[in-house]
Amino acid sequence: MPRKLQVNKISKRRAKSKIKTKKKDPIFVEGRRPRPMYVDYKDVELLKKLTNRQGKVLSRRKSGCTAISQHAVTKAIKRARFMALIPYVGE
């Protein structure tokens, strides 16, 4: 005979959904996209904010960048790595 499994009678409430605020693009100047889109590879402080501890480029979801600014950020990070301004690998 198969045993009957006892199910704990815990009220399963639905978790309240958090209101997701849209992240601000760190590249935008005063809320507007700079034209032409260019991220200075010598701006090490900004580029460090857009990389994680291992030295990888943050994704668009985490950084809040648009697709156009993400391409510019990636290009700037690669240039800065080549010029030895930021490391290829993290700590």
PyMOL Python script that loads the backbone (N, CA, C, O; Angstrom):
from pymol import cmd

cmd.read_pdbstr("""\
ATOM      1  N   MET A   1       0.824  -1.180   0.000  1.00  0.00           N
ATOM      2  CA  MET A   1       0.000   0.000   0.000  1.00  0.00           C
ATOM      3  C   MET A   1       0.871   1.248   0.000  1.00  0.00           C
ATOM      4  O   MET A   1       1.799   1.360   0.802  1.00  0.00           O
ATOM      5  N   PRO A   2       0.582   2.174  -0.883  1.00  0.00           N
ATOM      6  CA  PRO A   2       1.359   3.416  -0.894  1.00  0.00           C
ATOM      7  C   PRO A   2       0.983   4.295   0.294  1.00  0.00           C
ATOM      8  O   PRO A   2      -0.178   4.368   0.696  1.00  0.00           O
ATOM      9  N   ARG A   3       1.974   4.945   0.829  1.00  0.00           N
ATOM     10  CA  ARG A   3       1.738   5.837   1.956  1.00  0.00           C
ATOM     11  C   ARG A   3       1.171   7.160   1.461  1.00  0.00           C
ATOM     12  O   ARG A   3       1.456   7.604   0.348  1.00  0.00           O
ATOM     13  N   LYS A   4       0.380   7.764   2.296  1.00  0.00           N
ATOM     14  CA  LYS A   4      -0.165   9.073   1.976  1.00  0.00           C
ATOM     15  C   LYS A   4       0.802  10.137   2.504  1.00  0.00           C
ATOM     16  O   LYS A   4       1.203  10.107   3.667  1.00  0.00           O
ATOM     17  N   LEU A   5       1.153  11.041   1.658  1.00  0.00           N
ATOM     18  CA  LEU A   5       2.042  12.120   2.078  1.00  0.00           C
ATOM     19  C   LEU A   5       1.241  13.198   2.769  1.00  0.00           C
ATOM     20  O   LEU A   5       0.177  13.606   2.302  1.00  0.00           O
ATOM     21  N   GLN A   6       1.766  13.647   3.878  1.00  0.00           N
ATOM     22  CA  GLN A   6       1.110  14.730   4.587  1.00  0.00           C
ATOM     23  C   GLN A   6       1.604  16.060   4.044  1.00  0.00           C
ATOM     24  O   GLN A   6       2.810  16.288   3.943  1.00  0.00           O
ATOM     25  N   VAL A   7       0.699  16.910   3.706  1.00  0.00           N
ATOM     26  CA  VAL A   7       1.034  18.226   3.194  1.00  0.00           C
ATOM     27  C   VAL A   7       0.841  19.228   4.319  1.00  0.00           C
ATOM     28  O   VAL A   7      -0.216  19.281   4.946  1.00  0.00           O
ATOM     29  N   ASN A   8       1.863  20.012   4.563  1.00  0.00           N
ATOM     30  CA  ASN A   8       1.745  21.061   5.582  1.00  0.00           C
ATOM     31  C   ASN A   8       0.734  22.088   5.130  1.00  0.00           C
ATOM     32  O   ASN A   8       0.759  22.554   3.990  1.00  0.00           O
ATOM     33  N   LYS A   9      -0.139  22.426   6.025  1.00  0.00           N
ATOM     34  CA  LYS A   9      -1.172  23.393   5.681  1.00  0.00           C
ATOM     35  C   LYS A   9      -0.692  24.793   6.035  1.00  0.00           C
ATOM     36  O   LYS A   9      -1.117  25.385   7.027  1.00  0.00           O
ATOM     37  N   ILE A  10       0.185  25.297   5.216  1.00  0.00           N
ATOM     38  CA  ILE A  10       0.699  26.653   5.391  1.00  0.00           C
ATOM     39  C   ILE A  10       0.021  27.514   4.339  1.00  0.00           C
ATOM     40  O   ILE A  10      -0.043  27.150   3.164  1.00  0.00           O
ATOM     41  N   SER A  11      -0.470  28.630   4.765  1.00  0.00           N
ATOM     42  CA  SER A  11      -1.145  29.495   3.806  1.00  0.00           C
ATOM     43  C   SER A  11      -0.115  30.019   2.805  1.00  0.00           C
ATOM     44  O   SER A  11       0.904  30.609   3.164  1.00  0.00           O
ATOM     45  N   LYS A  12      -0.423  29.779   1.572  1.00  0.00           N
ATOM     46  CA  LYS A  12       0.487  30.219   0.512  1.00  0.00           C
ATOM     47  C   LYS A  12      -0.019  31.542  -0.036  1.00  0.00           C
ATOM     48  O   LYS A  12      -0.931  31.592  -0.861  1.00  0.00           O
ATOM     49  N   ARG A  13       0.586  32.586   0.437  1.00  0.00           N
ATOM     50  CA  ARG A  13       0.211  33.913  -0.040  1.00  0.00           C
ATOM     51  C   ARG A  13       1.117  34.312  -1.174  1.00  0.00           C
ATOM     52  O   ARG A  13       2.281  33.919  -1.253  1.00  0.00           O
ATOM     53  N   ARG A  14       0.565  35.075  -2.013  1.00  0.00           N
ATOM     54  CA  ARG A  14       1.351  35.588  -3.126  1.00  0.00           C
ATOM     55  C   ARG A  14       2.172  36.763  -2.631  1.00  0.00           C
ATOM     56  O   ARG A  14       1.658  37.665  -1.970  1.00  0.00           O
ATOM     57  N   ALA A  15       3.447  36.738  -2.956  1.00  0.00           N
ATOM     58  CA  ALA A  15       4.321  37.831  -2.525  1.00  0.00           C
ATOM     59  C   ALA A  15       3.940  39.102  -3.261  1.00  0.00           C
ATOM     60  O   ALA A  15       3.622  39.077  -4.450  1.00  0.00           O
ATOM     61  N   LYS A  16       3.977  40.204  -2.544  1.00  0.00           N
ATOM     62  CA  LYS A  16       3.646  41.480  -3.173  1.00  0.00           C
ATOM     63  C   LYS A  16       4.709  41.814  -4.205  1.00  0.00           C
ATOM     64  O   LYS A  16       5.909  41.751  -3.937  1.00  0.00           O
ATOM     65  N   SER A  17       4.247  42.164  -5.368  1.00  0.00           N
ATOM     66  CA  SER A  17       5.210  42.493  -6.419  1.00  0.00           C
ATOM     67  C   SER A  17       5.801  43.868  -6.151  1.00  0.00           C
ATOM     68  O   SER A  17       5.094  44.822  -5.824  1.00  0.00           O
ATOM     69  N   LYS A  18       7.107  43.939  -6.298  1.00  0.00           N
ATOM     70  CA  LYS A  18       7.796  45.203  -6.079  1.00  0.00           C
ATOM     71  C   LYS A  18       7.698  46.044  -7.339  1.00  0.00           C
ATOM     72  O   LYS A  18       7.734  45.527  -8.455  1.00  0.00           O
ATOM     73  N   ILE A  19       7.576  47.309  -7.147  1.00  0.00           N
ATOM     74  CA  ILE A  19       7.526  48.217  -8.276  1.00  0.00           C
ATOM     75  C   ILE A  19       8.939  48.402  -8.794  1.00  0.00           C
ATOM     76  O   ILE A  19       9.823  48.864  -8.073  1.00  0.00           O
ATOM     77  N   LYS A  20       9.142  48.038 -10.042  1.00  0.00           N
ATOM     78  CA  LYS A  20      10.476  48.140 -10.629  1.00  0.00           C
ATOM     79  C   LYS A  20      10.665  49.530 -11.202  1.00  0.00           C
ATOM     80  O   LYS A  20       9.916  49.968 -12.075  1.00  0.00           O
ATOM     81  N   THR A  21      11.674  50.213 -10.697  1.00  0.00           N
ATOM     82  CA  THR A  21      11.985  51.524 -11.231  1.00  0.00           C
ATOM     83  C   THR A  21      12.995  51.357 -12.352  1.00  0.00           C
ATOM     84  O   THR A  21      13.915  50.544 -12.259  1.00  0.00           O
ATOM     85  N   LYS A  22      12.821  52.117 -13.391  1.00  0.00           N
ATOM     86  CA  LYS A  22      13.723  52.015 -14.523  1.00  0.00           C
ATOM     87  C   LYS A  22      15.069  52.618 -14.146  1.00  0.00           C
ATOM     88  O   LYS A  22      15.138  53.718 -13.598  1.00  0.00           O
ATOM     89  N   LYS A  23      16.135  51.885 -14.447  1.00  0.00           N
ATOM     90  CA  LYS A  23      17.467  52.370 -14.110  1.00  0.00           C
ATOM     91  C   LYS A  23      17.866  53.496 -15.049  1.00  0.00           C
ATOM     92  O   LYS A  23      17.521  53.496 -16.231  1.00  0.00           O
ATOM     93  N   LYS A  24      18.584  54.433 -14.509  1.00  0.00           N
ATOM     94  CA  LYS A  24      19.055  55.566 -15.311  1.00  0.00           C
ATOM     95  C   LYS A  24      20.306  55.164 -16.064  1.00  0.00           C
ATOM     96  O   LYS A  24      21.187  54.507 -15.508  1.00  0.00           O
ATOM     97  N   ASP A  25      20.387  55.547 -17.307  1.00  0.00           N
ATOM     98  CA  ASP A  25      21.575  55.255 -18.106  1.00  0.00           C
ATOM     99  C   ASP A  25      22.725  56.115 -17.594  1.00  0.00           C
ATOM    100  O   ASP A  25      22.615  57.341 -17.585  1.00  0.00           O
ATOM    101  N   PRO A  26      23.836  55.493 -17.162  1.00  0.00           N
ATOM    102  CA  PRO A  26      24.944  56.276 -16.598  1.00  0.00           C
ATOM    103  C   PRO A  26      25.681  57.131 -17.632  1.00  0.00           C
ATOM    104  O   PRO A  26      26.447  58.022 -17.264  1.00  0.00           O
ATOM    105  N   ILE A  27      25.459  56.870 -18.895  1.00  0.00           N
ATOM    106  CA  ILE A  27      26.158  57.600 -19.952  1.00  0.00           C
ATOM    107  C   ILE A  27      25.435  58.895 -20.297  1.00  0.00           C
ATOM    108  O   ILE A  27      26.064  59.854 -20.745  1.00  0.00           O
ATOM    109  N   PHE A  28      24.133  58.933 -20.096  1.00  0.00           N
ATOM    110  CA  PHE A  28      23.347  60.098 -20.475  1.00  0.00           C
ATOM    111  C   PHE A  28      23.776  61.323 -19.680  1.00  0.00           C
ATOM    112  O   PHE A  28      24.093  61.224 -18.495  1.00  0.00           O
ATOM    113  N   VAL A  29      23.783  62.466 -20.333  1.00  0.00           N
ATOM    114  CA  VAL A  29      24.155  63.725 -19.700  1.00  0.00           C
ATOM    115  C   VAL A  29      22.885  64.549 -19.546  1.00  0.00           C
ATOM    116  O   VAL A  29      22.259  64.918 -20.540  1.00  0.00           O
ATOM    117  N   GLU A  30      22.499  64.841 -18.300  1.00  0.00           N
ATOM    118  CA  GLU A  30      21.284  65.595 -17.990  1.00  0.00           C
ATOM    119  C   GLU A  30      20.053  64.955 -18.632  1.00  0.00           C
ATOM    120  O   GLU A  30      19.169  65.654 -19.127  1.00  0.00           O
ATOM    121  N   GLY A  31      20.004  63.632 -18.618  1.00  0.00           N
ATOM    122  CA  GLY A  31      18.845  62.920 -19.147  1.00  0.00           C
ATOM    123  C   GLY A  31      18.784  62.812 -20.658  1.00  0.00           C
ATOM    124  O   GLY A  31      17.803  62.297 -21.193  1.00  0.00           O
ATOM    125  N   ARG A  32      19.797  63.280 -21.356  1.00  0.00           N
ATOM    126  CA  ARG A  32      19.796  63.237 -22.822  1.00  0.00           C
ATOM    127  C   ARG A  32      21.013  62.471 -23.299  1.00  0.00           C
ATOM    128  O   ARG A  32      22.073  62.502 -22.675  1.00  0.00           O
ATOM    129  N   ARG A  33      20.841  61.782 -24.418  1.00  0.00           N
ATOM    130  CA  ARG A  33      21.930  61.005 -24.988  1.00  0.00           C
ATOM    131  C   ARG A  33      22.907  61.931 -25.696  1.00  0.00           C
ATOM    132  O   ARG A  33      22.497  62.749 -26.519  1.00  0.00           O
ATOM    133  N   PRO A  34      24.188  61.812 -25.387  1.00  0.00           N
ATOM    134  CA  PRO A  34      25.164  62.666 -26.074  1.00  0.00           C
ATOM    135  C   PRO A  34      25.302  62.245 -27.533  1.00  0.00           C
ATOM    136  O   PRO A  34      25.262  61.058 -27.856  1.00  0.00           O
ATOM    137  N   ARG A  35      25.462  63.210 -28.385  1.00  0.00           N
ATOM    138  CA  ARG A  35      25.622  62.915 -29.817  1.00  0.00           C
ATOM    139  C   ARG A  35      26.927  63.510 -30.282  1.00  0.00           C
ATOM    140  O   ARG A  35      27.139  64.702 -30.059  1.00  0.00           O
ATOM    141  N   PRO A  36      27.791  62.790 -30.892  1.00  0.00           N
ATOM    142  CA  PRO A  36      27.733  61.358 -31.150  1.00  0.00           C
ATOM    143  C   PRO A  36      27.970  60.570 -29.855  1.00  0.00           C
ATOM    144  O   PRO A  36      28.579  61.072 -28.910  1.00  0.00           O
ATOM    145  N   MET A  37      27.475  59.329 -29.834  1.00  0.00           N
ATOM    146  CA  MET A  37      27.628  58.488 -28.640  1.00  0.00           C
ATOM    147  C   MET A  37      29.080  58.085 -28.520  1.00  0.00           C
ATOM    148  O   MET A  37      29.603  57.347 -29.355  1.00  0.00           O
ATOM    149  N   TYR A  38      29.732  58.574 -27.472  1.00  0.00           N
ATOM    150  CA  TYR A  38      31.143  58.271 -27.251  1.00  0.00           C
ATOM    151  C   TYR A  38      31.387  58.223 -25.760  1.00  0.00           C
ATOM    152  O   TYR A  38      30.973  59.116 -25.021  1.00  0.00           O
ATOM    153  N   VAL A  39      32.058  57.181 -25.327  1.00  0.00           N
ATOM    154  CA  VAL A  39      32.454  57.047 -23.926  1.00  0.00           C
ATOM    155  C   VAL A  39      33.970  57.140 -23.904  1.00  0.00           C
ATOM    156  O   VAL A  39      34.656  56.387 -24.595  1.00  0.00           O
ATOM    157  N   ASP A  40      34.486  58.059 -23.114  1.00  0.00           N
ATOM    158  CA  ASP A  40      35.927  58.273 -23.061  1.00  0.00           C
ATOM    159  C   ASP A  40      36.599  57.107 -22.356  1.00  0.00           C
ATOM    160  O   ASP A  40      36.252  56.791 -21.218  1.00  0.00           O
ATOM    161  N   TYR A  41      37.550  56.469 -23.010  1.00  0.00           N
ATOM    162  CA  TYR A  41      38.233  55.319 -22.428  1.00  0.00           C
ATOM    163  C   TYR A  41      39.168  55.736 -21.293  1.00  0.00           C
ATOM    164  O   TYR A  41      39.627  54.883 -20.533  1.00  0.00           O
ATOM    165  N   LYS A  42      39.460  57.037 -21.165  1.00  0.00           N
ATOM    166  CA  LYS A  42      40.332  57.527 -20.095  1.00  0.00           C
ATOM    167  C   LYS A  42      39.560  57.818 -18.803  1.00  0.00           C
ATOM    168  O   LYS A  42      40.161  58.105 -17.767  1.00  0.00           O
ATOM    169  N   ASP A  43      38.225  57.742 -18.870  1.00  0.00           N
ATOM    170  CA  ASP A  43      37.381  57.954 -17.686  1.00  0.00           C
ATOM    171  C   ASP A  43      37.290  56.647 -16.907  1.00  0.00           C
ATOM    172  O   ASP A  43      36.302  55.917 -17.003  1.00  0.00           O
ATOM    173  N   VAL A  44      38.336  56.364 -16.134  1.00  0.00           N
ATOM    174  CA  VAL A  44      38.479  55.074 -15.459  1.00  0.00           C
ATOM    175  C   VAL A  44      37.420  54.883 -14.381  1.00  0.00           C
ATOM    176  O   VAL A  44      36.949  53.764 -14.178  1.00  0.00           O
ATOM    177  N   GLU A  45      37.036  55.949 -13.685  1.00  0.00           N
ATOM    178  CA  GLU A  45      36.038  55.823 -12.619  1.00  0.00           C
ATOM    179  C   GLU A  45      34.704  55.328 -13.158  1.00  0.00           C
ATOM    180  O   GLU A  45      34.076  54.460 -12.552  1.00  0.00           O
ATOM    181  N   LEU A  46      34.265  55.868 -14.286  1.00  0.00           N
ATOM    182  CA  LEU A  46      33.013  55.425 -14.900  1.00  0.00           C
ATOM    183  C   LEU A  46      33.124  53.986 -15.380  1.00  0.00           C
ATOM    184  O   LEU A  46      32.198  53.195 -15.200  1.00  0.00           O
ATOM    185  N   LEU A  47      34.246  53.647 -15.986  1.00  0.00           N
ATOM    186  CA  LEU A  47      34.410  52.298 -16.516  1.00  0.00           C
ATOM    187  C   LEU A  47      34.488  51.259 -15.407  1.00  0.00           C
ATOM    188  O   LEU A  47      34.046  50.126 -15.595  1.00  0.00           O
ATOM    189  N   LYS A  48      35.042  51.623 -14.254  1.00  0.00           N
ATOM    190  CA  LYS A  48      35.088  50.689 -13.131  1.00  0.00           C
ATOM    191  C   LYS A  48      33.691  50.412 -12.586  1.00  0.00           C
ATOM    192  O   LYS A  48      33.420  49.314 -12.101  1.00  0.00           O
ATOM    193  N   LYS A  49      32.798  51.410 -12.664  1.00  0.00           N
ATOM    194  CA  LYS A  49      31.420  51.206 -12.223  1.00  0.00           C
ATOM    195  C   LYS A  49      30.689  50.237 -13.151  1.00  0.00           C
ATOM    196  O   LYS A  49      29.738  49.574 -12.736  1.00  0.00           O
ATOM    197  N   LEU A  50      31.124  50.157 -14.384  1.00  0.00           N
ATOM    198  CA  LEU A  50      30.444  49.325 -15.375  1.00  0.00           C
ATOM    199  C   LEU A  50      31.101  47.968 -15.558  1.00  0.00           C
ATOM    200  O   LEU A  50      30.771  47.236 -16.491  1.00  0.00           O
ATOM    201  N   THR A  51      32.034  47.626 -14.665  1.00  0.00           N
ATOM    202  CA  THR A  51      32.613  46.287 -14.659  1.00  0.00           C
ATOM    203  C   THR A  51      32.409  45.692 -13.270  1.00  0.00           C
ATOM    204  O   THR A  51      32.275  46.421 -12.287  1.00  0.00           O
ATOM    205  N   ASN A  52      32.388  44.365 -13.195  1.00  0.00           N
ATOM    206  CA  ASN A  52      32.215  43.736 -11.891  1.00  0.00           C
ATOM    207  C   ASN A  52      33.577  43.461 -11.257  1.00  0.00           C
ATOM    208  O   ASN A  52      34.602  43.886 -11.789  1.00  0.00           O
ATOM    209  N   ARG A  53      33.598  42.759 -10.133  1.00  0.00           N
ATOM    210  CA  ARG A  53      34.844  42.524  -9.395  1.00  0.00           C
ATOM    211  C   ARG A  53      35.828  41.666 -10.177  1.00  0.00           C
ATOM    212  O   ARG A  53      37.039  41.794 -10.000  1.00  0.00           O
ATOM    213  N   GLN A  54      35.319  40.794 -11.038  1.00  0.00           N
ATOM    214  CA  GLN A  54      36.199  39.947 -11.836  1.00  0.00           C
ATOM    215  C   GLN A  54      36.749  40.673 -13.063  1.00  0.00           C
ATOM    216  O   GLN A  54      37.611  40.141 -13.762  1.00  0.00           O
ATOM    217  N   GLY A  55      36.263  41.872 -13.327  1.00  0.00           N
ATOM    218  CA  GLY A  55      36.735  42.635 -14.467  1.00  0.00           C
ATOM    219  C   GLY A  55      35.877  42.455 -15.696  1.00  0.00           C
ATOM    220  O   GLY A  55      36.239  42.935 -16.770  1.00  0.00           O
ATOM    221  N   LYS A  56      34.738  41.771 -15.569  1.00  0.00           N
ATOM    222  CA  LYS A  56      33.852  41.546 -16.710  1.00  0.00           C
ATOM    223  C   LYS A  56      32.936  42.748 -16.895  1.00  0.00           C
ATOM    224  O   LYS A  56      32.645  43.472 -15.944  1.00  0.00           O
ATOM    225  N   VAL A  57      32.489  42.951 -18.118  1.00  0.00           N
ATOM    226  CA  VAL A  57      31.579  44.041 -18.426  1.00  0.00           C
ATOM    227  C   VAL A  57      30.197  43.679 -17.891  1.00  0.00           C
ATOM    228  O   VAL A  57      29.716  42.568 -18.111  1.00  0.00           O
ATOM    229  N   LEU A  58      29.554  44.621 -17.184  1.00  0.00           N
ATOM    230  CA  LEU A  58      28.210  44.376 -16.676  1.00  0.00           C
ATOM    231  C   LEU A  58      27.214  44.320 -17.818  1.00  0.00           C
ATOM    232  O   LEU A  58      27.392  44.975 -18.846  1.00  0.00           O
ATOM    233  N   SER A  59      26.166  43.535 -17.631  1.00  0.00           N
ATOM    234  CA  SER A  59      25.139  43.418 -18.655  1.00  0.00           C
ATOM    235  C   SER A  59      24.261  44.668 -18.670  1.00  0.00           C
ATOM    236  O   SER A  59      24.296  45.482 -17.748  1.00  0.00           O
ATOM    237  N   ARG A  60      23.490  44.797 -19.715  1.00  0.00           N
ATOM    238  CA  ARG A  60      22.611  45.955 -19.838  1.00  0.00           C
ATOM    239  C   ARG A  60      21.570  45.988 -18.740  1.00  0.00           C
ATOM    240  O   ARG A  60      21.193  47.061 -18.268  1.00  0.00           O
ATOM    241  N   ARG A  61      21.104  44.823 -18.331  1.00  0.00           N
ATOM    242  CA  ARG A  61      20.098  44.766 -17.267  1.00  0.00           C
ATOM    243  C   ARG A  61      20.624  45.339 -15.964  1.00  0.00           C
ATOM    244  O   ARG A  61      19.916  46.068 -15.269  1.00  0.00           O
ATOM    245  N   LYS A  62      21.855  45.013 -15.635  1.00  0.00           N
ATOM    246  CA  LYS A  62      22.432  45.460 -14.373  1.00  0.00           C
ATOM    247  C   LYS A  62      22.910  46.901 -14.430  1.00  0.00           C
ATOM    248  O   LYS A  62      22.764  47.646 -13.461  1.00  0.00           O
ATOM    249  N   SER A  63      23.480  47.297 -15.566  1.00  0.00           N
ATOM    250  CA  SER A  63      24.031  48.647 -15.650  1.00  0.00           C
ATOM    251  C   SER A  63      22.972  49.695 -15.971  1.00  0.00           C
ATOM    252  O   SER A  63      23.127  50.862 -15.610  1.00  0.00           O
ATOM    253  N   GLY A  64      21.898  49.290 -16.644  1.00  0.00           N
ATOM    254  CA  GLY A  64      20.855  50.244 -17.004  1.00  0.00           C
ATOM    255  C   GLY A  64      21.130  50.963 -18.302  1.00  0.00           C
ATOM    256  O   GLY A  64      20.417  51.910 -18.634  1.00  0.00           O
ATOM    257  N   CYS A  65      22.134  50.550 -19.046  1.00  0.00           N
ATOM    258  CA  CYS A  65      22.482  51.193 -20.311  1.00  0.00           C
ATOM    259  C   CYS A  65      21.488  50.815 -21.412  1.00  0.00           C
ATOM    260  O   CYS A  65      20.864  49.755 -21.370  1.00  0.00           O
ATOM    261  N   THR A  66      21.358  51.696 -22.385  1.00  0.00           N
ATOM    262  CA  THR A  66      20.621  51.340 -23.594  1.00  0.00           C
ATOM    263  C   THR A  66      21.569  50.558 -24.490  1.00  0.00           C
ATOM    264  O   THR A  66      22.764  50.468 -24.207  1.00  0.00           O
ATOM    265  N   ALA A  67      21.040  49.995 -25.565  1.00  0.00           N
ATOM    266  CA  ALA A  67      21.864  49.176 -26.450  1.00  0.00           C
ATOM    267  C   ALA A  67      22.988  49.997 -27.077  1.00  0.00           C
ATOM    268  O   ALA A  67      24.120  49.527 -27.189  1.00  0.00           O
ATOM    269  N   ILE A  68      22.671  51.214 -27.481  1.00  0.00           N
ATOM    270  CA  ILE A  68      23.667  52.063 -28.134  1.00  0.00           C
ATOM    271  C   ILE A  68      24.781  52.432 -27.158  1.00  0.00           C
ATOM    272  O   ILE A  68      25.961  52.373 -27.503  1.00  0.00           O
ATOM    273  N   SER A  69      24.401  52.813 -25.937  1.00  0.00           N
ATOM    274  CA  SER A  69      25.430  53.193 -24.972  1.00  0.00           C
ATOM    275  C   SER A  69      26.205  51.979 -24.476  1.00  0.00           C
ATOM    276  O   SER A  69      27.372  52.105 -24.104  1.00  0.00           O
ATOM    277  N   GLN A  70      25.569  50.793 -24.464  1.00  0.00           N
ATOM    278  CA  GLN A  70      26.283  49.582 -24.055  1.00  0.00           C
ATOM    279  C   GLN A  70      27.388  49.245 -25.050  1.00  0.00           C
ATOM    280  O   GLN A  70      28.466  48.808 -24.649  1.00  0.00           O
ATOM    281  N   HIS A  71      27.135  49.442 -26.338  1.00  0.00           N
ATOM    282  CA  HIS A  71      28.173  49.209 -27.350  1.00  0.00           C
ATOM    283  C   HIS A  71      29.345  50.165 -27.140  1.00  0.00           C
ATOM    284  O   HIS A  71      30.507  49.769 -27.238  1.00  0.00           O
ATOM    285  N   ALA A  72      29.027  51.432 -26.848  1.00  0.00           N
ATOM    286  CA  ALA A  72      30.072  52.430 -26.631  1.00  0.00           C
ATOM    287  C   ALA A  72      30.873  52.111 -25.361  1.00  0.00           C
ATOM    288  O   ALA A  72      32.089  52.294 -25.327  1.00  0.00           O
ATOM    289  N   VAL A  73      30.188  51.638 -24.328  1.00  0.00           N
ATOM    290  CA  VAL A  73      30.858  51.284 -23.072  1.00  0.00           C
ATOM    291  C   VAL A  73      31.794  50.108 -23.296  1.00  0.00           C
ATOM    292  O   VAL A  73      32.935  50.126 -22.834  1.00  0.00           O
ATOM    293  N   THR A  74      31.323  49.089 -24.000  1.00  0.00           N
ATOM    294  CA  THR A  74      32.138  47.907 -24.258  1.00  0.00           C
ATOM    295  C   THR A  74      33.391  48.270 -25.040  1.00  0.00           C
ATOM    296  O   THR A  74      34.482  47.781 -24.748  1.00  0.00           O
ATOM    297  N   LYS A  75      33.227  49.123 -26.025  1.00  0.00           N
ATOM    298  CA  LYS A  75      34.372  49.552 -26.833  1.00  0.00           C
ATOM    299  C   LYS A  75      35.372  50.334 -25.986  1.00  0.00           C
ATOM    300  O   LYS A  75      36.582  50.163 -26.129  1.00  0.00           O
ATOM    301  N   ALA A  76      34.857  51.197 -25.100  1.00  0.00           N
ATOM    302  CA  ALA A  76      35.731  51.996 -24.238  1.00  0.00           C
ATOM    303  C   ALA A  76      36.470  51.120 -23.232  1.00  0.00           C
ATOM    304  O   ALA A  76      37.646  51.354 -22.951  1.00  0.00           O
ATOM    305  N   ILE A  77      35.791  50.117 -22.692  1.00  0.00           N
ATOM    306  CA  ILE A  77      36.438  49.214 -21.735  1.00  0.00           C
ATOM    307  C   ILE A  77      37.545  48.433 -22.418  1.00  0.00           C
ATOM    308  O   ILE A  77      38.623  48.261 -21.848  1.00  0.00           O
ATOM    309  N   LYS A  78      37.296  47.961 -23.622  1.00  0.00           N
ATOM    310  CA  LYS A  78      38.319  47.205 -24.355  1.00  0.00           C
ATOM    311  C   LYS A  78      39.524  48.086 -24.678  1.00  0.00           C
ATOM    312  O   LYS A  78      40.664  47.626 -24.611  1.00  0.00           O
ATOM    313  N   ARG A  79      39.280  49.340 -25.026  1.00  0.00           N
ATOM    314  CA  ARG A  79      40.386  50.260 -25.297  1.00  0.00           C
ATOM    315  C   ARG A  79      41.187  50.544 -24.033  1.00  0.00           C
ATOM    316  O   ARG A  79      42.417  50.577 -24.061  1.00  0.00           O
ATOM    317  N   ALA A  80      40.481  50.749 -22.926  1.00  0.00           N
ATOM    318  CA  ALA A  80      41.156  51.036 -21.662  1.00  0.00           C
ATOM    319  C   ALA A  80      41.979  49.837 -21.190  1.00  0.00           C
ATOM    320  O   ALA A  80      43.055  50.008 -20.617  1.00  0.00           O
ATOM    321  N   ARG A  81      41.480  48.641 -21.428  1.00  0.00           N
ATOM    322  CA  ARG A  81      42.250  47.445 -21.079  1.00  0.00           C
ATOM    323  C   ARG A  81      43.521  47.370 -21.909  1.00  0.00           C
ATOM    324  O   ARG A  81      44.596  47.068 -21.390  1.00  0.00           O
ATOM    325  N   PHE A  82      43.391  47.647 -23.201  1.00  0.00           N
ATOM    326  CA  PHE A  82      44.545  47.592 -24.093  1.00  0.00           C
ATOM    327  C   PHE A  82      45.598  48.616 -23.695  1.00  0.00           C
ATOM    328  O   PHE A  82      46.795  48.349 -23.797  1.00  0.00           O
ATOM    329  N   MET A  83      45.160  49.784 -23.244  1.00  0.00           N
ATOM    330  CA  MET A  83      46.083  50.844 -22.827  1.00  0.00           C
ATOM    331  C   MET A  83      46.549  50.654 -21.373  1.00  0.00           C
ATOM    332  O   MET A  83      47.264  51.503 -20.839  1.00  0.00           O
ATOM    333  N   ALA A  84      46.152  49.560 -20.740  1.00  0.00           N
ATOM    334  CA  ALA A  84      46.524  49.203 -19.370  1.00  0.00           C
ATOM    335  C   ALA A  84      46.014  50.206 -18.342  1.00  0.00           C
ATOM    336  O   ALA A  84      46.663  50.420 -17.318  1.00  0.00           O
ATOM    337  N   LEU A  85      44.862  50.825 -18.598  1.00  0.00           N
ATOM    338  CA  LEU A  85      44.259  51.715 -17.611  1.00  0.00           C
ATOM    339  C   LEU A  85      43.401  50.946 -16.613  1.00  0.00           C
ATOM    340  O   LEU A  85      43.299  51.325 -15.446  1.00  0.00           O
ATOM    341  N   ILE A  86      42.788  49.867 -17.081  1.00  0.00           N
ATOM    342  CA  ILE A  86      42.051  48.952 -16.197  1.00  0.00           C
ATOM    343  C   ILE A  86      42.513  47.537 -16.487  1.00  0.00           C
ATOM    344  O   ILE A  86      42.931  47.247 -17.608  1.00  0.00           O
ATOM    345  N   PRO A  87      42.447  46.650 -15.504  1.00  0.00           N
ATOM    346  CA  PRO A  87      42.967  45.282 -15.724  1.00  0.00           C
ATOM    347  C   PRO A  87      41.995  44.410 -16.523  1.00  0.00           C
ATOM    348  O   PRO A  87      40.791  44.665 -16.548  1.00  0.00           O
ATOM    349  N   TYR A  88      42.534  43.386 -17.169  1.00  0.00           N
ATOM    350  CA  TYR A  88      41.705  42.423 -17.864  1.00  0.00           C
ATOM    351  C   TYR A  88      40.964  41.537 -16.872  1.00  0.00           C
ATOM    352  O   TYR A  88      39.805  41.186 -17.095  1.00  0.00           O
ATOM    353  N   VAL A  89      41.623  41.177 -15.790  1.00  0.00           N
ATOM    354  CA  VAL A  89      41.018  40.348 -14.754  1.00  0.00           C
ATOM    355  C   VAL A  89      40.963  41.136 -13.462  1.00  0.00           C
ATOM    356  O   VAL A  89      41.740  42.070 -13.262  1.00  0.00           O
ATOM    357  N   GLY A  90      40.047  40.763 -12.588  1.00  0.00           N
ATOM    358  CA  GLY A  90      39.866  41.487 -11.326  1.00  0.00           C
ATOM    359  C   GLY A  90      40.854  41.051 -10.272  1.00  0.00           C
ATOM    360  O   GLY A  90      41.962  40.602 -10.570  1.00  0.00           O
ATOM    361  N   GLU A  91      40.433  41.191  -9.051  1.00  0.00           N
ATOM    362  CA  GLU A  91      41.273  40.915  -7.883  1.00  0.00           C
ATOM    363  C   GLU A  91      41.644  39.463  -7.768  1.00  0.00           C
ATOM    364  O   GLU A  91      42.349  39.078  -6.835  1.00  0.00           O
TER     365      GLU A  91
END
""", "prot")
cmd.dss("prot")
cmd.show_as("cartoon", "prot")
cmd.util.cbc("prot")
cmd.orient("prot")
